[in-house]
Amino acid sequence: MLRDVTAWVLTDGKAGDEVQCLGVADALGLSPESRRVAPRAPFVWGMPWGPIDPREGPGRPGSPIRPPYPDILIASGRRAVPYVRAVKRLSRGRTYTVILKDPRSGPRVADLIWTPEHDRLRGDNVLVTLTSPHRISAARLAAARTHPDPRLAPLPRPRVAVLAGGDSRHHRFTPEDVARLVRDLDTLARSGATPMITASRRTPAPLREALRGLAARSGGFFWDGDGENPYLALLALADGVVVTADSANMVGEAAATGVPVLVFEPSGGHPKLAAFIRGLERHGAVRPFTGRLEALTYEPLDSTPVIAAAIEAGFLRHRAARDASAPA
């Protein structure tokens, strides 16, 4: 646990990138300042290789890299990469820089890079794990079980969390996919399981409404956006999880629970996502969803503490080397 250490989280505001950075900061015991870059064209076209947008330079009002510079910078996303380079230069190497996911500009752009197993980037300063960092820690899951969400606690067991994503660059939910998912969830509910459903901003309207109807007729739960987001509570109280394969983050978060994770594949796909799911299958954490609750036993997967430990060790080495080279 780091004390008296300042930190930034730097992204372009994408929720998935920001959550990963905040999860690592949580595990380090840091209270980071969140900063977001918003480069304009044509500067954004050259990222991650080109310069920052001059409008966001350190001396400009509202700059995402205005000083004083932090002890640790945790960034994610290709648009953030030029800004990481700038902070490293402007801080004269004082800031320890971390990039989550392949920056697509080589491993030397930061002091430490984390990448998932299914990406190809490797190097002396590259940390590789099976799953991505997130905020679904064992401690937060335990707290959510100790003080259960009153909307979910009365639901009969077995309770199955349903994490529905949506259309993405690589996946599309066709009408046939929607019908297949709802049919298999209906089969699961008829077997005695209670669905606890949450949708995402990307969930197409036909799927959202079909899931709402499923929850109503099965006595389950559907989060419609009102009240506190029950995402953590769903995972904490679930006896199993059904998750759509369009989001590696959601699949990885589900695998942090230690309960069976059943993956629904919509149309499309990507080799990296497929490799990630195969890795989880080898760990015994996931199987394809076929309308029934599978019996799977595995150790919960959470790479966040591993990543945080690597950052802490690297930062302490970095600080010691910096202090040793400082003039007496």
C-alpha positions, 0 to 999 in steps of 0.5 A: 500500500502506497502512502503520500503518493500522488496519482493521475488516471488519464484516458479519453473518457471511455468507461472501460479504460477508466474503470481498469485504471481506477481498479488498479488505483484502488488496489494501490490504495491511491486516490487518483485525480481523473483527467481526460484527453480530448484531442481534435483532428488532425492530431487525433489521426496520428495517435498514438505516434504523433504529438498532443493537441497543442490546445491541451498543452500544459500551459493551456486552461483546463489542460489534462496535463497541467502541473504539478505532475503526479508520482504515478500516472496510470493511463489507457487508450491510444489517445492518451499515449502522446500525453503520457510521453509528454508528462514523462518529458515534462516531469523530467522522468520524475513521474512513474508512467503506466499504460494499461493495454498495448499502446500500439507504439512499442513497449518503451513509451512507459515505465510499465505496460500491462497487457492481457495474454491474448495481446502480442506485446511482450518486453522486459517492462511488459506485464502479462496476465490472463484477465484485465484489471477491474474494481470487482475485488474480493473485499467489495464482493464480501461487503456486498454479500454482508449487506445485500441489495434489498432489491435482490436479497429476497429473490429465490436461489439459485440466482443467476446474474445476466450481464447483457452487452450489445453491438460492438466493433466485432459483434452484432446482436441479430434478431436470431441472436436475441431470440436464442438468448431469450429462449435459453434464458427462459429455459434456465428460468423454467429449471428454477433459476432466478434471473437478475438482469442488467443491460448496458448502454450498448444493448439494442432496444429489442434485446433490452425489452425482451430481457425486461419481459423475461424478468417479469414473467420469471419473477426475476429482476431487471435493472431499468436504470433507476436507483443505484447500479446493482452491478456489483450486487448482482455478481456478489449474490449470484450462484452463476453468471450468464454474460455476453461475449462482446465485452472482455471486461464483463467476462473477466469481472464475472470470473472474479466471483468464483461462480460458474460463468456461462458465455453467450456468443452473439454474431461476429467475434474476434480472434483475441476475444476467442483466445481470451475465452479459451484461456478462461475455459482452460482455467475452468471458469467458463463454458458456453451458455446452453440454457442450463446452470453448469457446475464449475469449480475454480479459484476466482480470477483477479489480476488487479492485485498482481498488476498493482503489486508490479506497479508498486515495486516498479515505482519504489525502484524508480523513486529509489533510483531517482533519489540516489541520482539527485544532487546532495 
